[in-house]
């Protein structure tokens, strides 16, 4: 990788040739996309993990008539300008890193970034859209029952299933993070 940064050989040629400036630009963009993938995927891994091991058990430990409005508030507040770019960013950054690495002739590292993107999309992004968000919307539409037993039934039905799916998201984000880290390691070893 150091040889690449210094303008050394990058493998395949682009349109029959690649000058030092083109190689440096591609390298820089690939490094930025790779770094962004690792930061974003790491942040999402930590967020999902934190919910599964702290937030949800904490809410499970209080009266359901308090847990329900607390989670309703969390679900509304998480849709913010910090979370949304972080959540969607990995979907864009990981395949961009893979494509740029392909252009640099770094096929093994590129494939690992594509695998990281697939793990994130299939294991975190898709379940969020298909399971967790619809569950959040249903909980948001519910009135908090005044009866403690009814509130407990509503909450336990939501919390157990939501947390299982969320834990899956954390695991797949972790797999995506490991694949992206491995991709950078492989890329560095090919330089």
DOVEXRO-754215 format. One record per residue (C-alpha): residue number from 1; residue in one letter; chain; z, y, x. Coordinates in nm, 4 decimals, padded with zeros to 6 digits. Example, Ala and Ser with C-alpha at 12.3 -4.5 7.8 and 13.67 -1.06 7.14 Angstrom:
DOVEXRO-754215
1_A_A_00.7800_-00.4500_01.2300
2_S_A_00.7140_-00.1060_01.3670
//
This chain:
DOVEXRO-754215
1_X_A_00.0000_00.0000_00.0000
2_X_A_00.0745_00.2377_00.2902
3_X_A_-00.2768_00.1756_00.4205
4_X_A_-00.4110_00.2681_00.0774
5_X_A_-00.2084_00.5881_00.0659
6_X_A_-00.3495_00.6827_00.4045
7_X_A_-00.6999_00.6449_00.2655
8_X_A_-00.7653_00.2947_00.3977
9_X_A_-00.9754_00.0290_00.2334
10_X_A_-00.9154_-00.0216_-00.1363
11_X_A_-01.1179_-00.3367_-00.1865
12_X_A_-01.4176_-00.3161_-00.4197
13_X_A_-01.6536_-00.0257_-00.3994
14_X_A_-01.7124_00.2040_-00.6921
15_X_A_-02.0791_00.2815_-00.7736
16_X_A_-02.1761_00.1316_-00.4402
17_X_A_-01.9405_00.3564_-00.2418
18_X_A_-01.6081_00.5268_-00.2624
19_X_A_-01.5119_00.8221_-00.0485
20_X_A_-01.1627_00.8947_00.0776
21_X_A_-01.0952_01.1552_-00.1939
22_X_A_-01.1913_00.9195_-00.4760
23_X_A_-00.9700_00.6471_-00.3298
24_X_A_-00.6781_00.8858_-00.2949
25_X_A_-00.7151_01.0094_-00.6535
26_X_A_-00.7336_00.6544_-00.7918
27_X_A_-00.4371_00.5487_-00.5802
28_X_A_-00.2319_00.8476_-00.6969
29_X_A_-00.3143_00.7899_-01.0628
30_X_A_-00.2360_00.4182_-01.0309
31_X_A_00.0957_00.4943_-00.8617
32_X_A_00.1862_00.7451_-01.1339
33_X_A_00.0953_00.5022_-01.4122
34_X_A_00.2866_00.2212_-01.2401
35_X_A_00.5954_00.4370_-01.1881
36_X_A_00.5817_00.5653_-01.5438
37_X_A_00.5528_00.2081_-01.6747
38_X_A_00.8636_00.1034_-01.4828
39_X_A_01.0680_00.4059_-01.5907
40_X_A_00.9682_00.3826_-01.9574
41_X_A_01.0052_00.0052_-01.9811
42_X_A_01.3416_00.0226_-01.8063
43_X_A_01.4602_00.2900_-02.0473
44_X_A_01.3500_00.0874_-02.3500
45_X_A_01.5131_-00.2269_-02.2110
46_X_A_01.8398_-00.0390_-02.1711
47_X_A_01.8190_00.1200_-02.5137
48_X_A_01.7583_-00.2078_-02.6954
49_X_A_02.0182_-00.3889_-02.4829
50_X_A_02.2761_-00.1169_-02.5533
51_X_A_02.2231_-00.1506_-02.9263
52_X_A_02.2643_-00.5292_-02.9166
53_X_A_02.5764_-00.5389_-02.6993
54_X_A_02.7593_-00.2201_-02.7988
55_X_A_02.6271_-00.0193_-03.0939
56_X_A_02.5810_-00.3001_-03.3450
57_X_A_02.9028_-00.4856_-03.2541
58_X_A_03.0818_-00.1506_-03.2790
59_X_A_02.9405_-00.0881_-03.6244
60_X_A_03.0200_-00.4476_-03.7235
61_X_A_03.3829_-00.3760_-03.6341
62_X_A_03.4285_-00.0958_-03.8856
63_X_A_03.4272_-00.0822_-04.2637
64_X_A_03.0736_-00.1456_-04.3930
65_X_A_03.1036_00.1683_-04.6068
66_X_A_03.1164_00.3602_-04.2777
67_X_A_02.8729_00.1410_-04.0817
68_X_A_02.5899_00.1835_-04.3335
69_X_A_02.5777_00.5655_-04.3275
70_X_A_02.6309_00.5642_-03.9496
71_X_A_02.3265_00.3410_-03.8996
72_X_A_02.1270_00.5423_-04.1520
73_X_A_02.2004_00.8503_-03.9422
74_X_A_02.1088_00.6742_-03.6161
75_X_A_01.7799_00.5563_-03.7657
76_X_A_01.6912_00.9110_-03.8698
77_X_A_01.7985_01.0739_-03.5443
78_X_A_01.6187_00.8299_-03.3146
79_X_A_01.2832_00.9578_-03.4390
80_X_A_01.2838_01.2465_-03.1947
81_X_A_01.0659_01.4005_-02.9217
82_X_A_01.2470_01.2074_-02.6473
83_X_A_01.2420_00.8582_-02.7993
84_X_A_00.8911_00.8456_-02.9469
85_X_A_00.6980_00.9251_-02.6243
86_X_A_00.9202_00.6795_-02.4375
87_X_A_00.8592_00.4060_-02.6962
88_X_A_00.4818_00.4579_-02.7137
89_X_A_00.4374_00.5518_-02.3474
90_X_A_00.4638_00.1976_-02.2159
91_X_A_00.1865_00.0873_-02.4508
92_X_A_-00.0383_00.3380_-02.2715
93_X_A_00.0973_00.3459_-01.9143
94_X_A_00.1010_-00.0277_-01.8379
95_X_A_-00.2644_-00.0973_-01.9248
96_X_A_-00.3652_00.2294_-01.7554
97_X_A_-00.1957_00.1079_-01.4367
98_X_A_-00.3769_-00.2238_-01.4735
99_X_A_-00.7164_-00.0584_-01.5222
100_X_A_-00.6665_00.1757_-01.2270
101_X_A_-00.5582_-00.1119_-01.0067
102_X_A_-00.8699_-00.3038_-01.1083
103_X_A_-01.0761_-00.0041_-01.0011
104_X_A_-00.8971_-00.0194_-00.6662
105_X_A_-00.9748_-00.3880_-00.6285
106_X_A_-00.6127_-00.4962_-00.6760
107_X_A_-00.6794_-00.7730_-00.9281
108_X_A_-00.3499_-00.9637_-00.8957
109_X_A_-00.1399_-00.6519_-00.9461
110_X_A_-00.3663_-00.5396_-01.2317
111_X_A_-00.3251_-00.8706_-01.4150
112_X_A_00.0528_-00.8391_-01.3856
113_X_A_00.0427_-00.4904_-01.5389
114_X_A_-00.1738_-00.6212_-01.8228
115_X_A_00.0795_-00.9026_-01.8729
116_X_A_00.3604_-00.6437_-01.8748
117_X_A_00.1727_-00.4492_-02.1426
118_X_A_00.1206_-00.7649_-02.3498
119_X_A_00.4883_-00.8618_-02.3267
120_X_A_00.5913_-00.5133_-02.4380
121_X_A_00.3403_-00.4863_-02.7214
122_X_A_00.3944_-00.8372_-02.8586
123_X_A_00.7692_-00.8603_-02.7974
124_X_A_00.8942_-00.5050_-02.8562
125_X_A_00.6355_-00.2753_-03.0125
126_X_A_00.5019_-00.5140_-03.2793
127_X_A_00.8460_-00.6430_-03.3916
128_X_A_00.9645_-00.2844_-03.4211
129_X_A_00.6815_-00.2054_-03.6606
130_X_A_00.6910_-00.5375_-03.8454
131_X_A_01.0659_-00.6023_-03.8732
132_X_A_01.3112_-00.3399_-03.7483
133_X_A_01.1505_-00.0289_-03.8976
134_X_A_01.1025_-00.1854_-04.2436
135_X_A_01.4657_-00.2992_-04.2329
136_X_A_01.5715_00.0524_-04.1322
137_X_A_01.3691_00.2005_-04.4169
138_X_A_01.5259_-00.0389_-04.6682
139_X_A_01.8753_00.0447_-04.5427
140_X_A_01.7943_00.4152_-04.5551
141_X_A_01.6868_00.3851_-04.9194
142_X_A_02.0085_00.2064_-05.0146
143_X_A_02.3062_00.3871_-05.1588
144_X_A_02.6324_00.2995_-04.9896
145_X_A_02.8158_00.0707_-05.2338
146_X_A_03.1621_00.1883_-05.3347
147_X_A_03.2802_-00.1724_-05.3631
148_X_A_03.3925_-00.2939_-05.0164
149_X_A_03.2691_-00.6505_-05.0777
150_X_A_02.9260_-00.5330_-05.1906
151_X_A_02.8989_-00.2957_-04.8925
152_X_A_02.9995_-00.5800_-04.6587
153_X_A_02.7254_-00.8041_-04.8036
154_X_A_02.4641_-00.5325_-04.7613
155_X_A_02.5731_-00.4568_-04.4064
156_X_A_02.6087_-00.8160_-04.2874
157_X_A_02.2641_-00.9045_-04.4239
158_X_A_02.1157_-00.6115_-04.2357
159_X_A_02.3153_-00.6206_-03.9133
160_X_A_02.2814_-00.9880_-03.8214
161_X_A_01.9041_-01.0025_-03.8698
162_X_A_01.8392_-00.6585_-03.7195
163_X_A_02.0440_-00.7409_-03.4104
164_X_A_01.8660_-01.0756_-03.3561
165_X_A_01.5291_-00.9039_-03.3624
166_X_A_01.6568_-00.6180_-03.1486
167_X_A_01.7882_-00.8615_-02.8882
168_X_A_01.4416_-01.0153_-02.8779
169_X_A_01.2986_-00.6690_-02.8153
170_X_A_01.5420_-00.6207_-02.5273
171_X_A_01.4455_-00.9556_-02.3739
172_X_A_01.0722_-00.8852_-02.3968
173_X_A_01.1185_-00.5343_-02.2555
174_X_A_01.3079_-00.6918_-01.9672
175_X_A_01.0232_-00.9377_-01.9110
176_X_A_00.7773_-00.6474_-01.9176
177_X_A_00.9904_-00.4585_-01.6660
178_X_A_01.0065_-00.7599_-01.4338
179_X_A_00.6294_-00.8080_-01.4538
180_X_A_00.5675_-00.4408_-01.3745
181_X_A_00.8065_-00.4594_-01.0797
182_X_A_00.6354_-00.7739_-00.9558
183_X_A_00.2988_-00.6006_-00.9924
184_X_A_00.4122_-00.3161_-00.7655
185_X_A_00.5488_-00.5694_-00.5155
186_X_A_00.2190_-00.7610_-00.5157
187_X_A_00.0225_-00.4369_-00.4871
188_X_A_00.2301_-00.3339_-00.1870
189_X_A_00.1673_-00.6710_-00.0232
190_X_A_-00.2096_-00.6426_-00.0676
191_X_A_-00.2392_-00.3118_00.1176
//
